[in-house]
Amino acid sequence: MVSGRGGETLLAVDVGNSNTVLGLWKGPELERHWRLTTRREATSDELALSVRGLLAAGPAGGAGAEPTRVIVASVVPSLKFPLRQALRQLFGREPLFVEPGVKTGMPVLYEVPQEVGADRIVNAVAAFDAVGGPCIVVDFGTATTFDVVTAKGEYAGGVIVPGISISAEALFEKAARLWRVEIRRPERVVGKTTAGSVQSGLYFGYLSLVDGMIDRISAEIGGRPRVIATGGLAELFGGGSDRIGEIDPLLTLKGLRLIDERNRGG
């Protein structure tokens, strides 16, 4: 495990396609965290106002601590420049972006390593630190990703499938007689109404995809890899899976802290 340095405060920012998650670390302790909607058209001034407002609202309504360091993982290219400008403006220092050249401590076995999303590498680093290898990270986001880490701590590759929300939207858009339903775990597999049938298909059908993919990955790499779920819907699907052993919605923030330490000699 990597331990934080006492007294220093780190702002970790995970910019996803649908949501942006921020976490404020005081050494190894995650003091606060927030989840916002990602706005691809946001300007640097708008981003600065959002971050300043979150930090200003301290735990008891007082002023929050100003970060001494900032690290960012982003999968939205259009936000990289305005976010960098906003963070420079706020804190007067250069934020660390997870990109090629940054020390992660994890060899990447992809044929083109630069193609791997920053969040996937960050998740893999955090998972290996938490449970060792081999392991599989299932990230329930806009896309659902399966990322594989070897027993040696190498990023082996993974799988990308449409997220459950994308799948649901496609169904409702293309099927005229089906209406939108809440994505949740129904009481039974066999639905007694149209809404119940759709909910069952979305939940149990997607859960079967997840468990089936984990089985196929496990058979291909051999052994019994540990499986950890993260992302906004990790608790919904992780709780119903027979293959997922651990659920950590804040895994990416933990990985960002680890990578920050590794780039500062921690």
N, C-alpha and C positions, 0 to 999 in steps of 0.2 A: 504494500500500500504506500501511496505517496501522501505525506502529511503537509498541510499548509503551514506557512510561516506566520507566527502570531502577530497580530496587530495590522496585518495587511488585508485589504478588502478587494475582492474581485467581482466585477460584473460580467457574467456569462450570458451571451445572447445567441439563441438558436432560432434562425430565421427559416421557417418552413413555408411551403407553398400556401397553406391555409392559415396557419397560426405561427406567431412569434412568441417564444417562451424566454423569459429573462429570469436570472437568478442572481442574488446577491450573496456572495460567500464571505464569511469572516474566518480566515484560516480554513480549517476543514469543515466548518459548520455552515450549512445553507440557512441563512437567516430569514430570507424572504424570497418569494418567486411569484411571477405573474405570467398570464397567458393572454395575448392580444390577437386580434385578427390581423393577418398580414395584408397590408395595402401596397400593392406593387407600384402605384403612382405617387406614393408619399414623397414629399420633398425633405431635404435635410432639416429645414426649420421645423416642419411638422414632427419629424422623428425626434428632434432634440426636445421639443415641448413635451412629447409623450414620455420620454425617458426621465426628463427632469421632474415631471409631475409624479411619476411612480416613486422616485427616490426621495422626493420631498415629503411624501406622506409616510413618516416613520411609524413604527409599531404602535406608539401611543399618540399619534397625531402630530408629533414634533418633527423636526428636521431629521432626515435620514443621513446616513454616512455616505461620504463621497468615495467612490471606488479609487483605489490606487492603481489598479490595472483593469484592462478590458479585453475580453476575448470573444470572437464572433465565429460562428459557423453558419453559412448561408447557402441555400440552394436556389436563391432568387437573384440572378445576375443584375437585374435592373435596380436592385436596392443596394448593391455593394458600394457604389460611389456616394449616394446621399447618406447612407448610414455611416460610412467612414467620416464624411464631413461633419455629421451631427455629433459623433462621439469626440472628434477632435475639438469641436467648438465647445462641448460641455466640459471636457476634462483636460484639455490642453496637452494631450499626449496621443501618440499613435496607437490605435487598437491593434491587437493581434488577430488576423484573420486566418482561419484554418484553410490552408491552400498548399500547393506544391512547394516544398522547401521548409515547411514547418516540421519540427521534430515531434513525432507522435509516439516513437518507441515501438511501432508496429510495422514490419515489412508488409508491403502490399503485393500480392501475387497476381493481380489483374494484368491482362496483356497490355493495357494502356492505363497505368495507375491514375493518371489525371482525370479519367472518366468517372471515378468513384466519387459520389457526392460526399461533401464534407461531413454531413450529419451521420452518414453510414460509418465512416472511419471513426468518428468520435464515439458513436455507440459501441463499436467493436472494442475500442480501447477501454471504455468503462466496463463492459461486460467481462472482458478478460481479467481486469483488475478485481472484479467482484466475485466471479465464480471460476476463473481459470479456463483452461481449454481441454478438449475441444468444446466449443459452445456455439449456439445459434441465437442471434438477436432478431426478434420479430417486432418491427416498428409499424404500428397502426396509424398511418397518416393519410395524406391525400392519396398516395400510393402506399401499399403495404409491402415492405421490404423484408427479406430474409437475408441476414448477413452471417457468414460462416467464419469462425476463427479456429485455427488449428491448435493442437496441443502445445505447439511451440510459440504460440502467440502471433501467428501470421494471419493477415487478412486474406482468406482463400478465395473470396468471391461471394456471389449470392444470387438472389432471385427478386424480381420486381413484378408485382401484379397490381391491377387497378384496386384502389381502396374501396371499402364498403360503400362509402358515400357516393363515389363515382358510379359504382355498379347499380346502386339504388336509383340514382338520377337517370341513368340510361334506361332502366326498366320502366320508370314512370313516364319518361318522355316518349318512348316508342310503343308502349302498350296503352291504347286509348281508354280501355275499360278498367284500368288499374289506377288507384289513387295513392297519394303519398301516405306513408305510415311512419310511425316512430320506430327507429332502429333500436330494438331491445330484445331481451331474451323472453320468448313466449313460454307459457306454461307447458305446452305440449308441441310435439313435432307435427302431428296431423291437425291442421287448422280446421275449424268448424265454420269460419266465415272467410270472405275474401281477404279482409284485412289480416286475419290471423294466419291465413295461408301465405300471404306475402311476407309477413313478419317472420314466419318459420323459415321460408326459403332464404330470406336475407341473412338471418342469424345462423341457423343450423347449416345452411348451405355454405356460407362463408367460413364457418367454423370447420366444416369438413375439408374445405380447401386448405385452411391453415394447417390442420393436423396432418392431412395427406401430404402436403409439401414438406413438413418437418420429417415425416417418415421417409420420404424419398431422399431428402438430403442426408439423413442419418444413414440410410442404406448405402449411399454413394461414398460417404467419407469414412464409414465404419465406426464401430464403437457406439457409445451412448452419450452424445453431447448434451451438456446442460442447455436448457432453453430459457431465455429471459425475454419478456415482452415489455415494450415501452410505447409511447405515443398516446394521443388523446383517447383512444378507445381500448387501451391495453387492459383496463380493469374489466370492461364489458366482455371482451372475447377471451382474455386470459383466464378469467374465472370459470369459463365453461370448457376450456380445452383440457384434454387428457395428456397433452404433451408439454405444455408450458409449465415450467416448475416455479418460476419467479416472475413477479410483476413489479416494474419500477417505472412509473410515468416520468420520473425526473432523471432518467439514465443519461440523457444527452448533456444535461447541465453538469453531471458528475464527470463525464468524459472531458468536457471543456476545462474543468478545473485541473484534471490530471495533465492535459496537454499544456495548459498554461505553466504548470510547475516544471514540466520537462523542457520548456523553452526558456526558463529562467534559472536553471541549475538548482531546482528545489530538491 
